[in-house]
Amino acid sequence: MCEFITAVAPIALAIAFDFASFNGRALGYDVVDVILTLASNTALGDGVVPDKARIRSEFPYFGAPYTRAEQADVTPAPQHSQK
């Protein structure tokens, strides 16, 4: 078994890579913040938090897509043209 333990606060997580037990990323983890923190060795965040209320216990785990009403005040990201 190979074990990797992150030593960077506040997201210190023990991670084991083996077949004996399930180990992985929970849907509610903010993986972008984890990567930013590990890469910089400083607690960083992108300001975006996963919506844990939309996570379901059965498939599809992410739940239904956002409705038009839920997206009413959201400005779409600009689309870059491909040359």
Buried (B, 14 or more C-beta within 10 A) or exposed (E): EEEEEEEBEEBEEEEEEEEEEEEEEEEEEBEBBBEBBBEEEEEBEEEEEBEEEBEEEEEEEEEEEEEEEEEEEEEEEEEEEEE
